[in-house]
Amino acid sequence: MGKDRVERLPKKAYEAELFRLQGELVKLQEWVKVEGARVVVVFEGRDAAGKGSTIKRVTEFLNPRLARIAALPAPTERERSQWYFQRYIEHLPAAGEIVLFDRSWYNRAGVERVMGFCTKAEYMRFLHQCPIFERLLTEDGVLLRKYWFSVSDHEQEERFRSRLQDPMRRWKLSPMDLESISRWEDYSRAKDEMFMHTDIPEAPWNVVESEDKRRARINMIAHLISTIPYHEVQRVPLSLPPRPPSSGYQRTPRDMQTFVPDHASTLKP
């Protein structure tokens, strides 16, 4: 089950390459905007496999109006009565947009299947409809990329323990996450069956080895930009205009406004 320890990518090399790749992502975003492209990136994988931290690095320098994260909560009663894919369709990109799904319609093939949140008929219907749904997206011109973040049982457990001990990250753990430890093989079987039905030529699965989160982030971003035929878009040159001379405006007196207390001044150097 466990994997051999993977050597961690040195921090200096990681930060330099990450910054370079993030610069390419900015160029990609500009190309998407100008070309009116539609990009969907699906992030799936084990709990604590590094999906969320990778999404943060992808979007760090992107325009949030153009690059959105879709992390949907549990469906409402009304949504449960809809066609399964319906609530995800609402979050698909328009022209010039990128949408990153932090978990996606594949919930049905993973947690819903393993935890019994859907019936066998609903699950089998998903396996039949999902490839059709994704082919419809790609046929309509959507650039769909799917990533599965793979992590060993040993590494996952270590990350869970780290979160339990860190009050700043404990919110990342839920009873459902901890349940995945005792259901490791069930999730493995569900993932294998999901791949068998949904790893299609039009939208293949790309597996990201995530024992080392630094390597995973670098490898995922590098792969993503290699699969999209973008190019650097020539921007309109910008320059600051000269500030006009004063016309006599006087600022409102400070005692007529409520200022935030200067907490910073209480800090010791």
C-alpha positions in Angstrom: 0.0 0.0 0.0 2.6 2.5 1.1 5.1 4.0 -1.3 8.8 4.7 -0.9 9.6 8.1 0.4 9.9 10.6 -2.4 12.7 13.1 -2.1 11.3 16.6 -1.6 12.0 19.1 -4.4 14.5 21.7 -3.0 12.7 24.9 -2.0 14.9 27.2 -4.1 14.4 25.2 -7.3 10.7 24.9 -6.5 10.0 28.6 -5.9 12.0 29.6 -9.0 10.1 27.2 -11.3 6.8 27.9 -9.7 7.1 31.6 -10.4 8.1 31.0 -14.0 5.1 28.7 -14.5 2.8 31.2 -12.9 4.0 33.8 -15.4 3.0 31.4 -18.1 -0.4 31.0 -16.5 -0.8 34.7 -16.7 0.0 34.6 -20.4 -2.4 31.7 -20.8 -5.2 33.7 -19.1 -4.6 36.6 -21.5 -4.8 34.2 -24.5 -8.0 32.7 -23.1 -9.5 36.2 -22.8 -8.6 37.4 -26.2 -9.4 34.1 -28.0 -12.7 33.6 -26.1 -11.6 30.2 -25.1 -13.3 28.2 -22.4 -11.1 26.1 -20.0 -12.3 23.6 -17.4 -9.8 22.0 -15.1 -11.0 19.2 -12.8 -9.1 18.4 -9.6 -9.8 15.0 -8.1 -8.0 12.6 -5.8 -7.6 11.3 -2.3 -8.4 13.5 0.7 -5.2 15.5 1.6 -3.6 14.7 -1.7 -2.8 18.4 -2.4 -5.6 19.5 -4.7 -6.5 22.6 -2.8 -2.9 23.9 -2.4 -2.2 23.3 -6.1 -5.3 25.3 -7.0 -4.1 28.2 -4.8 -0.8 28.2 -6.7 -2.6 28.1 -10.1 -4.8 31.1 -9.3 -2.4 33.2 -7.2 -1.7 35.7 -9.9 -4.7 35.3 -12.1 -7.7 37.6 -12.4 -10.5 36.1 -10.2 -13.1 37.5 -12.6 -11.6 35.3 -15.4 -10.3 32.4 -13.4 -12.9 31.0 -11.0 -12.8 28.2 -8.4 -15.9 26.0 -8.2 -16.0 24.1 -4.9 -19.6 23.1 -4.5 -21.2 22.2 -1.1 -23.5 19.2 -0.6 -26.5 19.5 -2.9 -29.7 20.9 -1.6 -33.0 19.0 -1.6 -34.0 20.8 -4.9 -30.6 20.0 -6.5 -31.0 16.4 -5.5 -34.1 16.2 -7.6 -32.4 17.6 -10.7 -30.5 15.8 -13.4 -27.2 15.0 -11.7 -25.0 17.1 -13.9 -27.3 20.1 -13.8 -25.8 22.0 -10.9 -22.3 21.6 -12.4 -23.4 23.0 -15.7 -24.2 26.3 -14.0 -20.6 26.8 -13.2 -19.1 26.1 -16.6 -17.1 28.9 -18.2 -18.3 31.4 -20.7 -16.0 32.7 -23.4 -12.7 34.0 -22.0 -13.0 32.2 -18.7 -11.2 29.5 -16.8 -13.0 27.4 -14.2 -11.1 25.1 -11.7 -13.3 22.5 -10.1 -12.1 21.6 -6.6 -13.9 18.2 -6.8 -16.6 17.9 -9.4 -19.3 15.7 -10.9 -16.9 12.8 -10.0 -18.2 13.0 -6.4 -20.8 10.4 -7.6 -18.1 7.9 -8.6 -16.1 8.5 -5.4 -17.5 9.5 -2.0 -21.2 9.0 -3.0 -20.4 5.5 -4.3 -18.3 4.4 -1.3 -20.4 6.0 1.4 -23.7 4.9 -0.1 -25.0 8.4 -0.8 -26.4 7.3 -4.2 -28.2 4.2 -5.3 -26.5 1.6 -7.5 -28.8 2.6 -10.4 -27.8 6.3 -10.0 -24.1 5.2 -10.0 -24.4 3.1 -13.1 -26.3 5.9 -14.8 -23.4 8.2 -14.0 -20.8 5.9 -15.5 -22.9 5.7 -18.7 -23.7 9.4 -18.9 -20.4 11.0 -17.8 -18.4 10.1 -21.0 -21.3 11.4 -23.1 -21.4 14.6 -21.0 -17.7 15.2 -21.4 -17.7 14.5 -25.1 -20.5 17.1 -25.5 -18.3 19.6 -23.7 -15.3 19.0 -25.8 -17.3 18.8 -29.0 -18.6 22.3 -28.2 -15.0 23.6 -27.9 -14.5 23.5 -24.1 -10.9 22.7 -23.2 -11.4 20.0 -20.5 -8.5 18.8 -18.4 -8.8 16.2 -15.7 -6.2 15.6 -12.9 -6.2 12.8 -10.3 -3.8 13.5 -7.4 -2.4 10.2 -6.2 -1.0 9.9 -2.6 -0.1 6.8 -0.6 -2.0 5.7 2.5 1.0 6.4 4.7 1.5 9.9 3.4 -2.2 10.7 3.6 -2.3 9.6 7.3 0.7 11.7 8.1 -1.0 14.8 6.5 -4.2 14.0 8.5 -2.1 13.9 11.7 -0.4 17.2 10.9 -3.8 18.8 10.4 -5.2 17.5 13.6 -2.3 19.1 15.5 -2.5 22.4 13.7 -5.4 24.7 14.9 -5.0 26.8 11.7 -5.6 23.8 9.4 -7.9 21.6 11.5 -10.9 23.0 9.6 -9.7 21.0 6.6 -10.5 17.7 8.4 -14.1 16.3 8.6 -15.4 13.0 9.9 -15.8 12.1 6.2 -12.1 12.6 5.6 -11.1 10.4 8.5 -13.6 7.7 7.4 -11.5 7.5 4.2 -8.7 5.8 6.2 -10.8 2.8 7.1 -12.2 2.7 3.5 -8.9 3.0 1.6 -9.4 -0.1 -0.5 -13.1 0.8 -1.2 -12.0 4.2 -2.6 -9.2 2.5 -4.6 -11.7 0.1 -6.2 -14.1 3.0 -6.9 -11.3 5.0 -8.5 -10.2 2.1 -10.7 -13.8 1.5 -11.9 -14.2 5.3 -12.5 -11.1 5.4 -14.7 -12.2 2.3 -16.6 -15.4 4.1 -17.8 -14.3 7.8 -17.9 -10.7 7.8 -19.1 -11.7 8.7 -22.7 -9.6 10.0 -25.6 -11.5 13.3 -25.7 -10.9 13.9 -21.9 -8.2 11.5 -20.5 -7.3 11.3 -16.9 -3.9 12.7 -16.0 -2.4 11.2 -12.8 -0.3 13.5 -10.6 2.1 11.8 -8.2 1.6 13.8 -5.0 3.8 12.3 -2.4 5.8 15.6 -2.6 3.4 18.5 -2.9 6.0 20.7 -4.4 6.7 18.3 -7.2 3.0 17.7 -7.7 2.3 21.5 -8.1 5.1 22.0 -10.6 4.3 18.9 -12.6 0.5 19.6 -12.8 0.9 23.2 -13.9 3.7 22.4 -16.4 1.5 19.7 -17.9 -1.6 21.9 -18.1 0.1 24.7 -20.0 1.7 22.2 -22.3 -1.7 20.9 -23.4 -3.1 24.3 -24.4 -1.9 26.0 -27.6 -1.7 29.5 -26.2 0.8 32.2 -27.1 1.8 35.5 -25.6 -0.7 38.2 -26.4 0.6 41.6 -27.2 -0.9 44.0 -24.7 -1.7 47.7 -25.4 1.1 49.7 -23.8 0.1 51.6 -20.7 1.6 54.7 -19.1 0.6 56.8 -16.1 -1.0 60.1 -17.1 0.4 63.3 -15.7 -1.3 64.4 -12.5 -3.3 67.6 -13.1 -2.6 70.7 -11.0 -4.7 71.1 -7.8 -8.1 72.8 -8.3 -8.3 73.7 -4.6 -9.8 70.5 -3.2 -9.4 70.1 0.6 -9.4 66.8 2.3 -12.1 66.1 5.0 -10.7 66.8 8.5 -9.5 63.6 10.2 -11.6 64.3 13.2 -14.8 64.0 11.1 -14.0 60.4 10.1 -13.6 57.1 11.9 -10.3 55.5 11.4 -9.2 51.9 12.0 -7.0 51.8 15.2 -3.3 51.6 14.5 -2.8 48.1 15.9 0.5 47.9 13.9 2.1 50.6 16.1 1.7 48.3 19.1 4.0 45.6 17.7 7.5 45.4 18.9 10.3 45.5 16.2 
